[in-house]
Amino acid sequence: MAWLAHYAARAQAVVVHRRGQAILPQSTSKALFKLLLRPDRSRRDVGLFRRDLIALGVRRGPHLRDRLSGRGRLWLNPGHTGLDVPGIAQWCQRRELRPVYLVHDLIPITHPQFCREGEDERHRRRMCTVLKTAAGVVANSADTLDSLAAFAAADGACLPPTVIAWPGTPRLPLSPSATMSAPTFVALGTIEGRKNHQLLLSVWRALIAAAACGRVQEPLPRLVIVGRRGWQAQEVFTALDSADFGGLVSEAGALPDSDLGAILASARALLFPSLAEGYGMPLAEALAAGIPVIASDLPVFREIGQGVPELLPPNDTEAWLTAIFDYARPDSLRREEQAVRLKDYKVPEWHGHFARVDALLEKIALLPMRKMYEG
């Protein structure tokens, strides 16, 4: 949506589908962009949005294709969707387009065990499309670019011009709804295998066991898990549905920003024990809001965290247990030290993101058209 808002005034829409691709005419593109950028878009019922989208297609159906060549124009694609469609490379060549792709991650390739069956092969096709056709690549982190470079080297391909541009950070409205009766921690993100919720449930089981033996005192900290249920996490789903955490672990599902802000505002820290990430927006959101973060010691978190979060091995339950128990204390020295580091955190902003992307686009405009090879 940020890319759409930034470029819509000088852009046409591209539709990519397994049955074919099309560049929409300017008038249809403007109507579509207006619909997508409608201020109340996020609050509208999905059915109403689909109704309006279908009405737009019906009204303009006979004129949905712009039959002019791309003639060296930039095709800005801020996602991976559609890049595994057969013939996409040939279409780019036929329309004389210069694709510029935003690459978010290579997790299905580097960590296929955390993805749906077949997703690794689909993502390989997407990344091959990127390497075969791109006039430029925007990577959301240096870690993502390193992964793409390694993939290119293994495939015997060369990288096109690239730039690293951290995405802008959404500002959550922090407004504590009430004083929590116990110290609270928040885990934010889709509940899927690579997010490593299993570690957090192990920590809370250990906390409950320690309290039962009299080794820790009440009140025990609470864990609020925010996010939809995803995939490759059946053990976590089973535990959340059946295990007795004594009311200390709650699953909130997907929440609007206002509700999420209220929970985070009272949190002792955001917990982010992921096993793999391309960026890690929850980490940036929490730090931007002044909320401490305890996260996995991943290269990308060292990069975007700017030395602020507490980083721990994602498989060391004891280290996480110790840190969470410490952060739960009102006089936690470790939490206070992170609060001091937070003062130097530089929040990634969209204006900085687009300054880097636009500089890449200007560079590409001066280069000759790249010859794409078949595949």
N, C-alpha and C positions, 0 to 999 in steps of 0.2 A: 504493500500500500504506500510506503514511503517512496519507492521508486516511481509508482504511478503518479503520485502527487507532484513529484519533482519534474517528471518528463512529459506528462500528459499533454500539456499545451502545445508541444511540438512533435507529437508522436501519432502514429496509427497503431491499431491493435493487430496482433498476430494471433491467429487461432491454430493450435496444433492438435490434430486428432488422428487416430489410427487410420481413418478413411481419407485423410488428406490434410493439407495445410492451406491457410489463406491469410492474406493481408487485407484487413477490412478497409473500405473507403474512409476518407476523412470524416464525412458526416456521420457515418455509422459508428466510427471509433469515438467521436466526441460524445455521442449519445450513450455509448457503453461506459466510457470513463465517468460521465456525469452520474450514471446509475451506481457505479462502484464506489465513487467518492462521496456519495450522498451523506451528509452529516449524521443522520440517524441510522446509517447502514448497520452498525453493530447491534442496534437495539431492535431492529425489525425482525419479524418472523421470517424464517428461511423460506417458507412457502410463499410469502408475499414477494420476496426478492425474486424467486424463481418465476413467479407469475409475470412480474415486470420484465424479466429477462426474456421470457418466451414471447411476450407482446412485442418487445423490441425486434426479435427475430422475425416474427410474422409480418410486422410492418415493413421491414427492410429486407426480407428474404430474397426477393429477386435481385437485389443489388449488394449481396454480401461479399463479393469478391472484387478486389482491386486488381485489374488485369495488367497493370503496369509492372515492369521489372523493378526489382529493388535498386538496381543501378548503383551499387556501392554504398547503399544506406546501412546504417547500423541497426542491428536487431538486438535490442536489450532484453535479455532473458534472465530474470532474477531468481530462477528456480530450476530444479532438475526435471520437472514434470514434462513428459513428452519427448525427452531426448533419446529414449530407446525406441521410438517409433521407426519402423523400417522406412528407408528412403529419405530421412530427414536431411542427411548430408547432401544428397543429390538435389533436394529442393532448394537448399541454401545456395548451391552452386548455380542452379538454373535461374533463380531469382536475383543472382548477383548480390547477395547479402553479405554483410560483415557482422557475424554474430559476436556478441560480448556476453559472456555467461557469468553469473554469480554462483560460485561453487561453495556449498555449505559444509560438506563433509564427504569423506570416502568410507564412512563406517560400514556400510554393507560389504565393502571389499576387504577392509582391514579387520573387521570384527563380524564376520557373517553369522556367528553363533548367536548374536543378539537381534537378528532380523528375521523377517518372515522367509519361508522357503522360497528359493528362486530369486530373492531380492539381490543377492550378490551378483548374479549373472546380468540382471536388468541394469544394475548400477554400473557394471563394467561397460555395457553398451552405451550408457549415458556418458561416461567419462571418455570413451573412445570417440563419441560424437563431438565432445568438447575439444579433444586434442586434434581431431581431423578438420574441424570447421572453424574454430574460434579465431577471430581477429584479435581478441583480448579476453583475459580472464580476471575477474575480481574474486579474490579469496576473502572469506570473512575472518580469517586469522592466519598468522604465519604457520601455525601447525597444519591447517588445512592445505596451504600451499605446499608445504613440505611433503605431505601425503600425495598430493597430485603430482609433484615432481618425481617422487619415487615410482608412482604408477607409470608415468610417462617413460622413465628410464627403463623400467622392466618391459615396456611395450615397444621400445625402440623409437619412441616419438619425441618430438621437441615441444617445449612449451612456447606458446605465443607470448606476446607482451602481457605482463601481469601486474597487479597491484594488490596490496593487502589493505582492506578497508573494514575496520570494525563497524558493525551496525550501530545505529543510534539506540540509546537506552530508554525504554518507556519509563515514565515517571509514575510510580504508584502513589495514590492518595493515602498517605499514612494518617490514620485517625483511630486510635485505640477505642474500641467499643466499650471495654470494661477492663478493670484491673484483673489480671489472671490470678486465680487462687493458687496456682503452682507455676513454676518456671516452665515456659513453653518453647518448643523448637518446631520449625517448619521445614518440611521437605516439599519442593515444588517441581512439578514436571509429570509428564505421562508416566504411568506405572508400567514400566517395561524392564526387560532383563538388564540392559546396560546401565540403568539408573541405580541399580544396586540397593533397592529398598530392603532386600534380604539382610544386608548388614545392619541396617537400622533396627529391624525387628529383632535381630540377635542381640543388639545392644540393650534394647528395652527388656528382653527376657532376662538378660544378665542383671539389669538394675532391679527387676522385680525379685529375682532369686536372692540378690544381696540384701534387699530390704527384709525378706522373709527370714534371713539368718541374722538380722540385726547388725549387718556390716555397714549399712547406710541409713540415714535418718530421713524421715518425711519432712517436707512434701517431696515426693519423687517428681521428676520432670515429666511433662506431657509431650507427645509427638503428634502433630497435625500433618497429615499427608494430603496435599492438594494436587489434583490432577486426574485426568480420565484414566481408566484402565486400558492398557494396550496389549502387548504381546510378549511372549517368552518370559512370563513371570507368574506361572501358575502356582508355584509354591507360595508366593507372596499373596495372591488372591485367596488361596485356601486358608492361609494364616489369618488374613484380615476377616474372612468370613466365619472362621470357627475358633481361632485361638482366643484365650481369655487373657487380655492384657490389663485387666482390672480398670478399664476406663482410661488408661494412660495413653493409648494409641487410638486415634480417630481418623477416619477417612472422609474428607470433605468433598471429594469429587472436584469437578471444574467449578471455579468461582469467578465472578466478575471482579474487575480490578478493585472496586471499592471494598468488597468483602476481603479480598486478599490483602489489601493495604491495612485493614483493621487487624488481621491476624499477625501480619509481619511486624506491625508497630509495637506489639507486645512481646515479640519473640526475643529470646536470648541470643539466637543465631539461626541463620538458614543452614540446613544440612544438605550437602550436595555430594554424595559418595559415588558419583558416576564412575563407570569403568571405561567409558569412551565418550568423547564429545568433539564436535567440530568447532563449537564456540562456547556456549554455556550462558544463555541469556539470563536465567534466574540468578546466577552469581553477580552479573553486572547490575541487574535490577536491585538486588538487595544492597550491594555496596553503594549504589547511587542514592539509595534511601537512607544510608547511614546504619544499616543493619549488619552486624558481624556475620561472617561466613566461615563455616568449617567445611572443607571440600577435599576431594581426592587430590593427591599429588600427581596431576597430569600436566604434560608440557603446555597444553592450551590454557590451563588454569594459572600456571606460573606466568604465562604471557599476559592474559587479560586481567588477571588479579592484581598486577602491578606491585606484588610483594605484600599485599594487605591481608588476604585470607589466611587462616590456619589450614595448612595442607598436610594431609595424612595419607598413608598407604591405604588404598581402597579395600584391602583384604585383612587389615589389622584391627580386629574387633576390639581388642584390649586398648589400643591407642584411641579409638573413637569413644569407647566407654569412659576412659579417663578424661578426655577433653570435654565431653558432654557433661559429665558430672562436675567438672571444674567450672564450665561456663554457666551452669545452673545456679551456682552460688552467687549471692548478691555482691560479695566482695572479691569476685574472680579477677585475679591479676592478669591471667592470659587474655580475658575478654577486654580488660582495660587497656592492655598493650595494643590489641587490635584496634580499639577505638582511637588510639593515638595515631596509628598508621592510616586509619580511614581519612584523616584530615588531609592527607596528600593524594588521595585517590582522584584521578582525572576521569570524569564521566565521559564515555564515548558519546558523541553527539552526531546527529544526522548531517549537520552542515560540514563537519570534518570528513565524514564518509563521502559525501558527494563532491567535496573539493578534490579528493583523491581519485574518485571515479571519473569526474569530468576531465581531469588532467590526463588520464589514460585515454579517454575518447579523443581528446585533441591530438595526442600522439598518434593514435591509430589513423586519424584522418589524413595524416601526412605520409602514411605508408602506402605502397602499392597494394593492390588486391592480392590476397594470398591465394595460391593455386591449391585447391582441395583435391585430395585423391579419393578414389572410389572406395567404398567399403560400407 
